[in-house]
Amino acid sequence: LAAGADSVMVGSIFAGTDESPGETILYEGRRFKAYRGMGSLGAMSEPEGSSDRYFQDASSESKKYVPEGIEGRIPAKGKLEEVIYQLIGGLKSSMGYCGVQDIEEMKRNTSFVRITSAGLRENHPHDVMITKEAPNYSAS
C-alpha cells in the first residue's frame, strides 16, 4: 500500500484461519490447515475447477495441466477476526512510523530504505530463544 497499491492479495494469509476451507491436521503436536493454491493440480483437476482461469483446457488427465500453484499444509492461525485484527494493527503501526493519518497520505509520504542482509537480521530478535510465540511475528 505504501508503494501505491490500491489493493493487496492476501489469500495465503487467510488460508490458515478456522473459517478457511481445508481440513485441520495435527502434525508433530501442532495444528495445520490443508492448503491448496488455485493454480495447483488438485484445484484445476476438479470438475468445476480453476483450469479455465489459467487458460488451460479442462481435461480428465491431470498430466495435461501445467500447475502454477502447490498443495501442502500451513500453520493453523485461529479465527479470521484475530488475523485481521493483527493486520490492522500492523498497518496502523506502519502509518505511525511514516507519520501519516491515512493510506492516501501514506502513498504520497513514504520513503523506502535499502538495508543489508546483516541489517535485516539485526532488525529481528536475535541471541534469544523465543519461548512464547506472538500472533503477529514469525522468524521465517
C-alpha positions in Angstrom: 0.0 0.0 0.0 2.8 2.4 0.9 4.3 1.8 -2.6 1.0 3.0 -4.2 -1.2 -0.2 -4.4 -5.0 0.1 -4.1 -5.4 -3.5 -3.1 -3.4 -6.5 -1.9 -3.5 -10.2 -2.4 -3.8 -11.9 1.0 -5.1 -15.4 0.2 -2.4 -17.3 1.9 -2.6 -15.1 5.0 -6.3 -16.1 5.4 -5.7 -19.8 4.4 -4.8 -21.0 7.9 -7.8 -19.5 9.6 -10.6 -21.5 11.1 -13.1 -20.2 8.6 -11.0 -21.1 5.5 -11.7 -24.3 3.6 -9.4 -27.3 4.2 -9.0 -30.0 6.8 -7.3 -29.2 10.1 -4.4 -31.6 10.7 -2.4 -32.4 13.8 1.2 -32.9 12.8 4.1 -33.3 15.3 1.9 -31.8 18.1 1.0 -28.6 16.1 -2.2 -27.7 14.2 -2.1 -27.1 10.5 -4.6 -26.5 7.7 -4.5 -28.2 4.4 -3.7 -25.5 1.8 -4.2 -25.6 -1.9 -3.5 -22.7 -4.2 -6.0 -22.1 -7.1 -3.2 -22.9 -9.6 -2.5 -26.3 -8.0 -3.0 -29.5 -9.9 -5.8 -30.5 -7.4 -7.7 -27.3 -7.9 -7.5 -27.4 -11.7 -8.5 -31.1 -11.8 -11.9 -30.8 -10.1 -15.0 -30.9 -12.3 -15.7 -27.2 -11.6 -12.0 -26.4 -11.0 -9.8 -23.5 -11.8 -8.3 -24.7 -15.1 -10.1 -22.0 -17.2 -8.7 -19.2 -15.0 -5.2 -20.3 -16.0 -6.2 -20.7 -19.7 -5.9 -24.5 -19.6 -8.4 -26.7 -21.2 -10.5 -28.9 -18.8 -9.2 -32.4 -19.0 -9.7 -35.7 -17.2 -6.0 -36.3 -17.4 -4.1 -34.4 -14.7 -0.8 -34.7 -16.6 -2.3 -32.4 -19.3 -2.3 -29.5 -16.8 0.7 -27.2 -16.2 0.2 -26.3 -12.5 1.1 -22.8 -11.2 0.4 -23.5 -7.6 1.0 -26.0 -4.8 -0.8 -28.1 -2.3 0.5 -28.5 1.3 -0.1 -27.5 4.8 0.3 -24.3 6.7 0.2 -23.5 10.4 -3.3 -23.0 11.7 -3.9 -19.4 12.7 -7.2 -19.4 14.6 -10.1 -17.1 14.0 -10.1 -14.8 10.9 -11.2 -11.9 13.2 -7.9 -12.3 15.1 -5.8 -12.4 12.0 -7.5 -9.2 10.6 -7.0 -7.5 14.0 -3.2 -8.1 13.7 -3.1 -6.9 10.1 -4.9 -3.7 11.0 -2.6 -3.2 14.0 0.4 -3.6 11.7 -1.0 -1.2 9.2 -1.7 1.4 12.0 1.9 0.9 13.3 3.5 1.4 9.9 1.3 4.5 9.3 2.6 5.8 12.7 6.2 5.2 11.6 5.6 7.1 8.4 3.8 9.9 10.3 0.7 9.8 8.2 -3.1 9.8 9.0 -4.5 7.7 6.2 -3.5 5.3 3.4 -3.6 8.0 0.6 -1.2 10.1 2.6 1.0 7.1 3.2 1.2 6.6 -0.6 2.4 10.2 -1.0 4.7 10.5 2.0 6.6 7.2 2.4 10.2 6.6 1.7 11.9 3.2 1.4 15.4 2.5 2.7 17.5 -0.4 1.4 19.2 -2.4 4.2 21.8 -5.1 4.1 21.1 -8.8 4.9 23.0 -8.2 8.2 20.7 -5.2 9.0 17.7 -7.4 8.3 19.0 -10.0 10.8 19.7 -7.2 13.4 16.2 -5.9 13.0 14.8 -9.2 14.2 15.1 -10.7 17.7 18.5 -12.4 18.0 20.6 -14.1 20.6 17.4 -15.3 22.3 15.2 -18.4 22.1 11.6 -17.3 21.7 9.5 -19.2 24.3 6.1 -17.7 23.6 5.0 -17.1 20.1 3.4 -13.8 19.2 0.4 -13.8 16.9 2.0 -11.2 14.6 5.6 -12.5 14.3 7.3 -15.4 12.6 11.0 -15.8 12.3 10.6 -17.3 8.8 
